Amino acid sequence: MPSISYLLARLLQIIPTFLLVMVFIFLLVRMLPGDPAIAMAEAKATDAQVEQIRHNLGLDRPLPVQFVIFVKNTVTGDLGRSIMLKAPVTEVILDRLPTTIFLALYSVVLAVFLAGPLAFLAAVRVNSATDVVIRSVFQIGLSMPVFYIGLVLLTVLAAQLRWFPVGGYGTGFLDNLHHLILPALSVALYTSAIILRNLRASLIEVLDADYVQFARSKGLSTRIIMTRHVLRNALVSTVTLLGLSIGNLMSGTLVTETVFAIPGVGRLMLEAIFARDYPLIQGLTLTFAVLVSVVFLLTDIVQSLLDPRLRKA
């Protein structure tokens, strides 16, 4: 298991990253066109009422003071109120966040189950007809954007054949699985192609390594060689890629959730941008930053379990 000092070091690395993200969000939101005070005011609001809203939001103060207030509120969990939904940003995000996390994990599980066995089969039979067919099929998924795959699946399997729901999230775990199978599959087809290429290359490299040849010469069974020597070492780079993929899924669900009408934070971000809901945009961006940082931290921990040498890095 990773030592406490290793975990603390990784946690401390998140802090400067999070601070930089906060600075970026703070400046970016204030560079967007429009006035949040006008967006929050009613249609018949007077100039005095708009100025009062601007004062309540702290927008009439110097930027450094606004940033200090922004950091203080963020640390205490006060992300403000949504202009669009007239509700606390924290509550809105917590209501939508489980859907996005469920979709991301669902997609990753499907991608691993698709890519894992076939990558192993392609590596064992490298340059054979089987290897060529597997790589060619997965290359199709890699060459098409996720939203296009989603539209094709939506048109054929949902609209025409009516095997799956057109959109929505459902109620209950099994109903969630049924409703999210198409969006999860559209993401998984693209992600699995990336995983397969990386895992296949890593397996081929490890299978030709000297210590694997030495293990074979000792008469060890194929099962022991594969589980103790090959897979453990081949998965190090794949885990890194998988962590990056999960991070991208967390922050890139906007298109998928919009295509399939899924009530997640990705779709909520798009709605907030169109509505110029600045507090909600800030809160969602911070949420994505935290999720990606947590995923990368978990990726480092899994890597250290697979390769203890990384704990000294």
C-alpha positions as CSV (number, residue, x, y, z in Angstrom):
1,M,0.0,0.0,0.0
2,P,1.2,3.6,-0.7
3,S,2.6,5.3,2.4
4,I,0.9,8.2,4.1
5,S,3.7,10.5,3.1
6,Y,3.2,9.6,-0.6
7,L,-0.6,10.2,-0.3
8,L,0.0,13.6,1.4
9,A,2.5,14.6,-1.2
10,R,0.0,13.9,-4.0
11,L,-2.8,15.7,-2.1
12,L,-0.6,18.8,-1.6
13,Q,0.1,18.9,-5.4
14,I,-3.7,19.4,-5.9
15,I,-3.8,22.6,-3.9
16,P,-1.7,24.8,-6.3
17,T,-3.6,23.3,-9.3
18,F,-6.9,24.2,-7.7
19,L,-5.8,27.7,-6.9
20,L,-4.7,28.3,-10.5
21,V,-8.1,27.0,-11.7
22,M,-9.8,29.4,-9.3
23,V,-7.8,32.3,-10.7
24,F,-8.5,31.3,-14.3
25,I,-12.3,30.9,-13.6
26,F,-12.5,34.2,-11.8
27,L,-10.8,36.1,-14.6
28,L,-12.5,34.2,-17.4
29,V,-16.1,34.7,-16.1
30,R,-15.4,38.5,-15.7
31,M,-14.2,38.7,-19.3
32,L,-17.5,37.2,-20.6
33,P,-19.8,39.7,-22.3
34,G,-22.9,40.9,-20.4
35,D,-23.6,42.0,-16.8
36,P,-24.7,39.5,-14.2
37,A,-26.6,42.2,-12.4
38,I,-28.7,42.9,-15.4
39,A,-29.3,39.2,-16.0
40,M,-30.5,38.8,-12.4
41,A,-32.7,42.0,-12.5
42,E,-36.3,41.9,-13.7
43,A,-37.2,43.4,-17.0
44,K,-38.6,46.6,-15.5
45,A,-35.8,47.0,-13.0
46,T,-34.5,50.6,-12.6
47,D,-30.9,51.6,-12.7
48,A,-30.8,51.9,-9.0
49,Q,-32.1,48.4,-8.5
50,V,-29.5,47.1,-10.9
51,E,-26.8,48.9,-9.0
52,Q,-28.1,47.4,-5.7
53,I,-27.8,43.9,-7.2
54,R,-24.3,44.7,-8.4
55,H,-23.4,45.9,-4.9
56,N,-24.9,42.7,-3.3
57,L,-22.8,40.6,-5.7
58,G,-19.7,42.6,-4.8
59,L,-19.2,43.5,-8.4
60,D,-18.6,47.2,-7.6
61,R,-15.5,46.3,-5.5
62,P,-11.9,46.1,-6.8
63,L,-11.0,42.8,-8.5
64,P,-8.5,41.7,-5.7
65,V,-11.2,42.2,-3.1
66,Q,-13.7,40.2,-5.3
67,F,-11.2,37.4,-5.7
68,V,-10.6,37.2,-1.9
69,I,-14.4,37.0,-1.4
70,F,-14.7,34.4,-4.1
71,V,-12.0,32.2,-2.5
72,K,-13.5,32.5,0.9
73,N,-17.0,31.6,-0.3
74,T,-15.6,28.7,-2.3
75,V,-13.7,27.2,0.6
76,T,-16.9,27.5,2.8
77,G,-19.0,25.8,0.1
78,D,-21.0,29.0,-0.8
79,L,-21.0,29.2,-4.6
80,G,-23.8,31.7,-4.7
81,R,-27.2,31.4,-6.2
82,S,-28.0,30.4,-9.8
83,I,-29.5,33.2,-11.9
84,M,-31.3,30.7,-14.1
85,L,-32.7,28.3,-11.5
86,K,-33.1,30.7,-8.6
87,A,-31.5,28.2,-6.3
88,P,-28.2,27.7,-4.4
89,V,-25.5,26.6,-6.9
90,T,-24.2,23.9,-4.5
91,E,-27.7,22.3,-4.3
92,V,-28.1,22.4,-8.1
93,I,-24.8,20.8,-8.8
94,L,-25.2,18.1,-6.1
95,D,-28.6,17.2,-7.7
96,R,-27.1,16.7,-11.1
97,L,-23.6,15.4,-10.3
98,P,-24.5,11.8,-9.5
99,T,-26.0,11.4,-13.0
100,T,-22.8,12.5,-14.7
101,I,-20.6,10.3,-12.4
102,F,-22.8,7.3,-13.1
103,L,-22.6,7.9,-16.9
104,A,-18.8,8.3,-16.8
105,L,-18.2,5.1,-14.7
106,Y,-20.7,3.2,-16.9
107,S,-18.8,4.3,-20.0
108,V,-15.4,3.3,-18.5
109,V,-16.7,-0.1,-17.4
110,L,-18.0,-0.8,-20.9
111,A,-14.8,0.4,-22.5
112,V,-12.6,-1.8,-20.3
113,F,-14.8,-4.9,-20.9
114,L,-14.6,-4.2,-24.7
115,A,-10.9,-3.4,-24.9
116,G,-9.4,-5.6,-22.3
117,P,-10.0,-9.1,-23.6
118,L,-9.6,-8.1,-27.3
119,A,-6.3,-6.3,-26.6
120,F,-5.0,-9.4,-24.9
121,L,-6.1,-11.5,-27.8
122,A,-4.5,-9.2,-30.4
123,A,-1.2,-9.1,-28.4
124,V,-1.0,-12.8,-28.1
125,R,-1.7,-13.2,-31.9
126,V,0.2,-10.2,-33.0
127,N,0.2,-9.5,-36.8
128,S,-2.2,-12.3,-37.4
129,A,-5.6,-12.0,-39.2
130,T,-7.3,-11.8,-35.8
131,D,-5.0,-8.9,-34.7
132,V,-5.6,-7.0,-38.0
133,V,-9.4,-7.4,-37.7
134,I,-9.5,-6.2,-34.1
135,R,-7.4,-3.2,-34.8
136,S,-9.4,-2.3,-37.9
137,V,-12.8,-2.5,-36.2
138,F,-11.7,-0.4,-33.3
139,Q,-10.0,2.1,-35.6
140,I,-13.5,2.9,-36.9
141,G,-14.6,3.9,-33.4
142,L,-11.4,6.0,-33.0
143,S,-12.0,7.9,-36.3
144,M,-15.5,9.1,-35.4
145,P,-16.4,11.8,-32.9
146,V,-18.4,10.7,-29.9
147,F,-21.5,12.9,-30.8
148,Y,-21.6,11.2,-34.2
149,I,-21.5,7.7,-32.7
150,G,-24.2,8.8,-30.3
151,L,-26.4,10.1,-33.1
152,V,-26.0,6.9,-35.1
153,L,-26.9,4.7,-32.1
154,L,-29.8,7.0,-31.3
155,T,-31.2,6.9,-34.8
156,V,-30.8,3.2,-35.4
157,L,-31.3,1.5,-32.0
158,A,-33.6,3.9,-30.3
159,A,-35.7,5.7,-33.0
160,Q,-35.9,3.0,-35.6
161,L,-35.6,-0.4,-33.8
162,R,-36.9,1.0,-30.5
163,W,-34.7,-1.3,-28.4
164,F,-33.6,1.5,-26.0
165,P,-35.1,4.8,-24.8
166,V,-34.4,7.9,-26.9
167,G,-33.2,9.9,-23.9
168,G,-33.6,10.5,-20.2
169,Y,-32.1,9.0,-17.1
170,G,-34.8,6.7,-15.6
171,T,-35.6,5.8,-12.0
172,G,-33.8,3.1,-10.1
173,F,-30.5,1.4,-10.8
174,L,-31.7,-1.1,-13.5
175,D,-33.7,1.6,-15.2
176,N,-30.7,3.9,-15.1
177,L,-28.6,1.2,-16.8
178,H,-31.3,0.8,-19.5
179,H,-31.6,4.5,-20.2
180,L,-27.9,5.2,-20.3
181,I,-26.8,2.2,-22.3
182,L,-26.6,4.2,-25.6
183,P,-24.8,7.3,-24.3
184,A,-22.4,5.1,-22.3
185,L,-21.8,2.9,-25.4
186,S,-21.2,5.8,-27.7
187,V,-18.5,7.1,-25.3
188,A,-17.2,3.6,-24.6
189,L,-16.7,2.8,-28.3
190,Y,-14.3,5.8,-28.7
191,T,-12.6,5.2,-25.3
192,S,-12.1,1.5,-25.8
193,A,-10.3,2.1,-29.1
194,I,-7.7,4.3,-27.3
195,I,-7.4,1.7,-24.5
196,L,-7.0,-1.2,-26.9
197,R,-4.2,0.4,-28.8
198,N,-2.3,1.3,-25.7
199,L,-2.8,-2.0,-23.9
200,R,-2.0,-4.1,-26.9
201,A,1.3,-2.2,-27.4
202,S,2.2,-2.6,-23.7
203,L,1.4,-6.3,-23.7
204,I,3.5,-6.9,-26.8
205,E,6.4,-5.1,-25.3
206,V,6.2,-6.9,-21.9
207,L,5.7,-10.3,-23.6
208,D,9.1,-9.9,-25.3
209,A,10.9,-8.7,-22.1
210,D,13.8,-10.7,-20.8
211,Y,12.2,-11.4,-17.4
212,V,9.1,-12.9,-19.1
213,Q,11.4,-15.2,-21.2
214,F,13.3,-16.1,-18.1
215,A,10.0,-17.0,-16.3
216,R,9.1,-19.3,-19.2
217,S,12.5,-21.0,-19.1
218,K,11.8,-21.7,-15.4
219,G,8.8,-23.7,-16.4
220,L,6.2,-21.3,-14.8
221,S,2.6,-21.8,-16.1
222,T,1.2,-19.4,-18.6
223,R,-1.4,-18.3,-16.1
224,I,1.2,-17.3,-13.5
225,I,3.3,-15.5,-16.1
226,M,0.4,-13.6,-17.4
227,T,-1.0,-12.5,-14.0
228,R,2.2,-11.9,-12.1
229,H,4.5,-10.6,-14.7
230,V,2.8,-9.5,-17.9
231,L,-0.5,-7.9,-16.9
232,R,0.9,-6.2,-13.8
233,N,3.6,-4.4,-15.8
234,A,1.5,-3.8,-18.9
235,L,-1.3,-2.1,-17.0
236,V,0.9,0.7,-15.7
237,S,0.7,2.9,-18.8
238,T,-2.9,1.8,-19.5
239,V,-4.0,2.9,-16.0
240,T,-2.5,6.4,-16.8
241,L,-4.4,6.5,-20.0
242,L,-7.6,5.3,-18.4
243,G,-7.2,8.0,-15.7
244,L,-6.9,10.7,-18.4
245,S,-9.9,9.2,-20.2
246,I,-12.0,9.4,-17.1
247,G,-10.9,12.9,-16.4
248,N,-11.9,13.9,-20.0
249,L,-15.2,12.1,-19.6
250,M,-16.0,14.0,-16.4
251,S,-15.3,17.4,-18.1
252,G,-16.5,16.4,-21.6
253,T,-20.0,15.1,-21.0
254,L,-21.6,18.3,-22.3
255,V,-22.2,17.0,-25.9
256,T,-23.2,13.5,-24.8
257,E,-25.7,14.6,-22.2
258,T,-27.2,17.2,-24.6
259,V,-27.6,14.6,-27.5
260,F,-29.4,12.1,-25.2
261,A,-31.2,14.7,-23.0
262,I,-29.5,13.5,-19.8
263,P,-30.0,15.7,-16.7
264,G,-26.3,15.9,-15.8
265,V,-23.8,18.6,-15.0
266,G,-22.5,18.6,-18.6
267,R,-25.9,19.6,-20.0
268,L,-26.3,22.0,-17.1
269,M,-23.1,23.7,-18.1
270,L,-24.4,24.3,-21.6
271,E,-27.7,25.7,-20.3
272,A,-25.8,28.0,-17.9
273,I,-23.6,29.3,-20.7
274,F,-26.6,30.2,-22.8
275,A,-28.3,31.8,-19.8
276,R,-25.1,33.6,-18.8
277,D,-25.5,32.2,-15.3
278,Y,-22.1,33.3,-14.1
279,P,-22.3,31.8,-10.5
280,L,-23.4,28.4,-11.9
281,I,-20.7,28.5,-14.6
282,Q,-18.1,29.1,-11.9
283,G,-19.4,26.4,-9.7
284,L,-19.6,23.8,-12.4
285,T,-16.1,24.6,-13.6
286,L,-14.7,24.2,-10.1
287,T,-16.6,21.0,-9.7
288,F,-15.1,19.6,-12.9
289,A,-11.6,20.7,-11.7
290,V,-12.1,18.9,-8.4
291,L,-13.4,15.7,-10.1
292,V,-10.5,15.6,-12.5
293,S,-8.0,16.2,-9.7
294,V,-9.5,13.3,-7.6
295,V,-9.4,11.0,-10.6
296,F,-5.7,11.8,-11.2
297,L,-5.0,11.2,-7.5
298,L,-6.7,7.8,-7.6
299,T,-4.7,7.0,-10.8
300,D,-1.5,7.8,-9.0
301,I,-2.5,5.5,-6.2
302,V,-3.3,2.6,-8.5
303,Q,-0.1,3.1,-10.4
304,S,1.9,2.9,-7.2
305,L,0.2,-0.3,-6.3
306,L,1.1,-1.8,-9.7
307,D,4.7,-0.4,-9.6
308,P,6.1,0.3,-6.2
309,R,9.0,2.2,-7.8
310,L,6.7,5.1,-8.5
311,R,6.2,5.8,-4.8
312,K,9.8,7.1,-4.8
313,A,9.0,9.6,-7.5
